[in-house]
Amino acid sequence: MASWRKALFSISPFIASHRVPSFRQSRVFSTSFTSTRALNKRYGWVYSSFHRLQSSQTASSTQPITELSLSDSCVKRLLTVSETPDTMLRVMVEGGGCSGFQYKFSFDTTVNKDDKIFEREGARVVIDELSLSFLSGSTIDYHQEMIRSSFRVIGNPQMEMGCSCGASFSLK
């Protein structure tokens, strides 16, 4: 599967739940400028958001921020729960939640070719390129409350607003 289609599927459960034609099956996925309008009409806001994000990255600065910080509590918790030295926290952004996009955290031991690893004091966080474009400049934190404890993203400069639970956000 082409990397851009994989990225589109990862941010949109809407598209994943609908049959999306391949390049060979449809004229909608052509390289012409009319394909953007056709995709917007057919698949709605998901493609528009993805397309705007790609356009703004290429049109803005030549050096996008590609940094992700790890808080002290995140490092401490990752070192505590890691079963093996290869265990990393995988952070992903996918479509969903009450604000449009949601954060997804999981533990992983594999690194894909489009992943970037952030390490601090032996604690490692892995994130794919597309998700990093949504989270650049953010901090990964671990927060404990009486009713729950979880990893969370704080200080996301790309976020316009989020829901009260902190699990989903919308882009600027």
C-alpha positions in Angstrom: 0.0 0.0 0.0 1.3 3.4 -0.9 2.6 5.4 2.1 0.2 8.3 1.6 -2.8 5.9 1.5 -1.4 4.2 4.6 -1.2 7.6 6.3 -4.8 8.5 5.2 -6.1 5.2 6.6 -4.3 5.7 9.9 -6.0 9.1 10.5 -9.4 8.1 9.4 -11.6 5.3 10.6 -14.3 6.7 8.3 -12.2 5.9 5.2 -11.0 2.6 6.7 -14.7 1.5 7.1 -15.5 2.4 3.5 -14.2 0.8 0.4 -11.5 3.1 -1.1 -10.6 2.3 -4.7 -7.0 1.8 -5.7 -5.2 3.9 -8.3 -6.0 1.3 -11.0 -9.7 1.1 -10.0 -10.6 4.7 -10.1 -10.0 8.0 -11.9 -10.7 9.8 -8.7 -7.1 9.1 -7.5 -5.4 10.8 -10.5 -2.5 13.2 -10.2 -4.5 16.2 -11.6 -5.6 19.1 -9.5 -9.3 18.0 -9.9 -8.6 14.9 -7.8 -8.5 17.1 -4.6 -12.0 18.3 -5.3 -13.2 14.8 -6.1 -11.8 13.4 -2.9 -13.2 16.2 -0.8 -16.6 15.6 -2.3 -16.4 11.8 -1.8 -14.6 11.5 1.5 -15.3 14.8 3.2 -13.3 16.6 5.9 -10.8 13.8 6.5 -9.0 14.2 3.1 -9.4 18.0 3.4 -7.6 18.0 6.8 -4.9 15.7 5.5 -4.4 17.7 2.3 -4.3 21.0 4.2 -1.7 19.6 6.6 0.5 18.5 3.8 0.1 21.8 1.9 0.9 23.9 5.0 4.0 21.8 5.7 5.4 22.2 2.2 4.4 25.8 1.8 5.6 27.1 5.2 9.1 26.9 6.5 11.8 24.6 5.0 12.7 23.4 8.5 9.5 22.0 10.3 9.7 21.4 14.0 10.3 17.7 14.4 10.9 17.6 18.2 9.0 15.8 20.8 9.8 16.2 24.5 9.4 13.7 27.3 8.5 14.9 30.8 10.2 13.6 33.9 7.0 11.7 34.9 6.8 10.1 31.5 10.5 8.9 31.6 10.0 7.6 35.2 6.8 5.7 34.2 8.3 4.2 31.0 11.4 2.9 32.8 9.1 1.4 35.5 6.7 -0.4 33.1 9.1 -1.5 30.4 9.4 -5.2 30.4 12.4 -5.4 28.1 15.0 -2.8 27.0 13.4 -2.9 23.5 10.0 -1.8 24.8 9.0 1.7 23.6 5.9 3.8 23.9 4.3 4.2 20.5 2.3 7.5 20.1 -0.1 7.8 17.1 -2.7 10.2 15.9 -5.8 8.8 14.3 -9.2 10.2 13.3 -11.9 10.0 15.9 -12.8 11.4 19.3 -15.1 14.3 19.9 -12.8 16.9 18.4 -11.7 15.2 15.1 -8.4 13.5 16.0 -7.4 11.4 18.9 -4.1 10.3 20.5 -3.4 6.6 20.8 -0.7 5.2 23.1 0.6 1.6 23.1 3.7 -0.3 23.9 5.7 -1.7 21.0 9.1 -3.4 20.3 9.3 -2.9 16.5 10.4 0.2 14.6 9.1 0.8 11.1 11.1 2.6 8.4 9.0 5.8 8.7 9.3 6.0 12.5 11.3 8.4 14.6 12.6 7.5 18.0 12.9 10.0 20.9 14.9 8.9 23.8 15.7 10.4 27.2 17.5 8.7 30.1 16.8 5.2 28.5 13.1 5.8 28.0 12.1 5.6 24.4 9.0 7.0 22.5 8.5 6.0 18.9 6.2 7.9 16.5 5.5 7.7 12.7 6.2 10.6 10.4 2.5 11.5 9.9 1.7 11.5 13.6 4.8 13.5 14.3 3.5 16.2 11.9 0.5 16.5 14.2 2.5 16.5 17.4 5.8 18.4 16.7 6.7 20.7 19.5 4.6 18.8 22.1 5.5 17.0 25.3 4.6 13.5 26.3 3.6 13.4 29.9 2.4 10.8 32.4 -0.4 12.0 34.7 -1.9 10.3 37.7 -5.3 11.1 39.2 -7.4 9.3 41.7 -9.7 7.9 39.1 -7.1 7.2 36.4 -3.6 7.4 35.3 -2.4 7.7 31.7 0.1 9.1 29.2 -1.0 12.3 27.6 0.2 15.0 25.1 0.6 18.5 26.5 1.5 21.7 24.9 0.6 20.7 21.3 1.2 23.8 19.1 -0.9 22.4 16.2 -3.9 22.0 18.5 -6.7 24.5 18.2 -8.9 22.9 20.9 -9.4 19.6 22.7 -12.0 17.8 24.6 -12.1 17.9 28.4 -10.6 14.4 28.8 -7.5 15.4 26.8 -7.8 12.4 24.4 -8.9 14.2 21.3 -8.1 17.5 19.6 -8.8 19.6 16.5 -6.2 21.2 14.3 -5.6 25.0 13.9 
